[in-house]
Amino acid sequence: MRKILVILIFFLAAGFITLGFGEIETTAKTLQNADWRFLSIAVFLQLGFLIVETAVYRALYRLMDIEENLRHLSLVIVAANFINVVAPSGGMSGIAILVDDARRRNRPSGRTAAAAALHLFLDYAAFLCVLALGIIILFRRNNLDAGEISASALMATLCLAIGILIYIGSHSGERLGKILAWLAQFINALLRPFLRRDYLRTTRAHEFACEIAEGLSILRTNQRGLLKPFAYALLGKGLQTLLLMFVFLGFGVDFSAGTIIAGFAISYLFLIVSPTPSGIGVVEGILPLVLVSLRVPWEQAVVVTLTYRGLTFWLTLLSGALAFRVLQRE
């Protein structure tokens, strides 16, 4: 069964890359006119971001009293990001990879799932700090529209909802199980007319909640343990913002600090709230419009967007596929 799943995942990845081949080809042509000194720095910044992501997870694992090899943990995290793209399910596919790896290595799966949930919350919380700056910049330049306000409100609501669920789970696994079961029933009711069956199992929701609550219970006595991974999450957002700046430098595009911060904030915002995996097709359409509103010429805005997405999305997707393959061999 495991081999069938591996084949299916790589089949989905191949289809995903095929659908985006036109974008990859355009990006490759765009890079021919770039200053590779600056773009090389951008590549290292993306690698640095992946290292920081590993540091966030490692800090959360240690908070849960889980010790894991740094090399193996980095492979699992990059592979989990890859699975989240090719088999999107609201981040649950990546969590499944982490939990499955923990079980195979005799690690507590409940605490691993709790660490993954906390990572998602801290990532959103750190981004909200950057988003607040971006919104202020757009407001001061009279470039803030209803779409960006609505998306920001949705982002804040998602972060708040996850925070509430984590708080409930840290105090009562049974109550968290009831909430997740209700959500599963609601999703089943929405999808039943199309699938003719239940999409989620409510019994599994209770089991999953109890597993997560086991790990989250540590927050009742050690909330300060979240400060270190939160600082790492902020550092990760800073690295991605700098990456966008070096893409501007790579093509000799004039910019200001406000342009970089607002551009990154809106691109990452629609990456999260987009209905497509990792915002594919949506970010590429919205980011140039945002940059143009920030007084970047259209042609340069498109070039910056394609290169930025090539480094942050396609490069990460490729490295994730390689990491997933390495894990399967091991």
N, C-alpha and C positions, 0 to 999 in steps of 0.2 A: 504493500500500500504506500509506503514511504517513497519508493522509487517512482510510482505513478504520480504522486504529488510533485516530486522534483521535476519530472518531465513536463507536467502541466504548467508549473511555474515558469520554466524556461520557454515553453511554448507561448505563454502570455507575454513574457518579456520580449520575445522575438516579434510578436504581433504589435506590441506597443512601440517598439523601435521602428518597425516598418511604417506604421501610421505617422510617426514623427520624422521619417527620413527626409522629407522635403525641408523641414526646419533645420535638421542637422546639416544638410548639404548647403543651405543658405548661410548658416553660421560659419561653416568651413571657408566659404568664399569670402565672407566678411573678415575673417581673421587674417587673410593674406595682406591686408593693408594696415595691420596693427603694429604698434611698437612692442615687441616681445619682451623688452625689459620690464615694462610695467605689468604686462599680462602674466609674466612668470611669477611676479610677486603676488598677483591675484590668485594664481593656482596654489601657491604655498599658503595663502590665507585660507583658501577653501580646505586644504588639508589640515591646517591649524584648527579650523572650525570642527572638523570631524574628530580631532584629538580632544578638543574641549567637550564635545558631546560625550565622548568616552569618560572624561573626567567627571562630568555631571552624574552619569550612571554609577561610576565607581564610588563617588561620595554617597550616593543614595544606597548603594549596596552595603557600604560600610555602616551606614545608619541602620540598616536592617540586619546587621551582624552577618553579612555574607562576604566572604573573601573570594575573589575571582582573579584569575590570571589576566593581566592588562592586555596582552596580545589577543587572547581568545575573546575577551569582552569587546574589544574594538571590532573584531570580525563579526561578532553577533549583532552589534548595534548597526554597523553599515549594512549587513545583510537584512536586518529588520526594516531599515529604511527602504531598501530595494523591494521587499515584499509588500510594504505599504503602498508602493506605487503600482506594481503590476497586479496586485490583488487587493484593491482598495476596499476597506470596510471600516472607515472611521478610526483607523489606527489599531484596530483589534488584530489584524493580520500580523503586524509587527510584534505586538504583545504576545501573541500565540507562539511566535518563534522564540522569544525570550523565555517564556514559560516552558516550552518543550525542551529547550537547551538546558534549563535548570534541572528538569526532571532527569534527563539523561546523564547529567553530571552530579546527581544526588544533592542538589541544592534545594532549599525550601521554595517550592513554586509559588506559594501564597505571598511570601515576602518579595519574590521577584516581580510578581504582578503588581504589588503595591508600589515598588520602586518605579515601575513603568508608568503607573498612574500619576505618581508624584512628579515624574519627569515631564509628563504632558502638562500638568498644572504649572510647574515652574517655568517651562518654556513659554507658555501663553502669558504668564505674569510678567516675565522679563520683556517679552515683545510689547506688552501694553505700555511699558515705560517708554519704549522707542516710539510707539504709535502716538502717544500723547504729544511728544515733541513734534512729530510729523503733522498732526492735526493743527497744532498751534501755528506752525509755519504756513500751512495752507490757508488757515483762517486769516493770518496777518497779510497774506498776499491776495486775499479775496479769490482763492482758487478752490475752496471747499464746496463740494456739491452734495446733493441729497444721497447719491449712491455711496459715497465715501462715509457719510454720517451713518447711514443704515448699516453698512458693513462693519463699521467700528462698533456700533451698538450691539450687533450680533456677536462680534468677537468678545466684547466685554461680558455679554450674557453667557457665552460658552465657558469662559474662564471662571465666572462666578458659580455656574452650575457644577463644574468639576470640583471647585473648592468646597462647595456645600456637600457634595457626595463624599469627598475625602473626609470631611469633618464627621459626617454621619457614620461612615465606615470605621473611623477610628474609635467610635464609641459603641457602635452596635452593628454587628454583622447581619443580624436578623432583619433589622430595619433597612439596611442597605439592600439586602436580598429582596425585600418586598418592593422597593423602588425599582430595582433592575427588572424584576419580574413584571411589574406594571408597564415599564418601558418596552419590554419584549412583547407583551400582549398588544400594546398600542401599535408597534411596528408590524406585528403579524396581521392586525386588522387592516392596516393600510395596504399591505402587500398581498393579502390572501386573494383578492379579486383577480390579480395578475398571475400569481404563482399557483393558485389552487391548493395551497398547503401552507403550513406554518413555516416561517423563515427561521425563527429562533425558538429554542426550547426554554420554557420558563423554569423548569427544574434545574437546568444548567445555570441559570441566572442566580439561583439561591446558592448553589455550590461555589460558583465563581466569587460571589459576594463574601462568603465565609472565608475563602482563601485569602482574598485581599484584606479583609478586616484583621486577619491574623497579623499581617505585616504593619498595617496602619495603626494598630494599637500602640505602637512605640511612640507615636506622636503625642500621646497623652502626657508623657514625661520628658520628652526631648524635642520640643519644637525648634530650639536653637540649632539643631542639626541640619535644618533646611537652609540656613544662611549661606553655608559654603557652596552647595550645589546651585543656589539661586545666583550667587556671585559668578559662578562659572557660566550659567545660562546668559547672564548679562554680557559677559565677555564674548560669548559666541555671537550674540547679536551685534556687538561692536565690530567683530572680525568681518562679518558679512557686510556691514555698512562700509568698512574700509575697502572691502573687495570691490564694491560698486564704484568707489572713488577711483581705484586704480584702473578700472575699466574705462572710466572717463579719461584718465591720463593716457591710457594706451592708445586712444584714438584722437588725442589732442582736443577734446571737447571742453569748452569753458564751463565752469561750475562754481557753485558756492556751497558752503556747509549745509545751508538750508535745503538746497536742491538734492544733495546726497541723502540727507536724513529723511526728507519727505518722500523721495523716490523709493528708497528701501522700505520705508514704513508701508506705503500703499501696495508695493509689489508683494510683500510678505503677507499683508492683510488679505489680499485676494487669493494668495496661494492657500490660505487656511479656509476661507469661507467659500471658495470656489467649489462647484459640484463636480468638477473633473479632478482626477488624481494629480496632486501637487500643483494644481492650477494650470495644467497644460492647456494651451490655447487661450486661456483667460488672461493670465498674467502678460503673455506676449501681446495681447490686444490692448490692455489697460495701461501698462507701464509707459509705452510711448506717448499716450495721450496725457498722462500725468506730467511727464518730462516736458512735453510741448507747452503745457500750461505753466511750467516753471521756466519758460523762455529758452528751452533747448530746441534747436532746429529739428524739424521732423526727421530728415535723413539720419542725422546723428543720433536722435532718440531711438530710432529703429536699430541702428548698429549697436548701440550700447545695450539695448534690451536683449537682442539675440546673443550677444557675447556673454552677458551676465547670466542668462538662463543656460547657456552652454556650459558654463563653469559650475554653476550652483545646482543645476538639475541633471543634465546629461552626463557630466563627469561623475557625479555622485551615483547616478543610476548604473553606470558602467562599473565603478568600483564596488557597488553593492552586489552586482551579479558575480563578480570575481570572488568576493568574500563569501557569498552563498555557496559557490562551487567549492571553495577551499574547505568550508565547514562540512560539506557533504563528503568530501574525500577523507576528512579526519574522522 
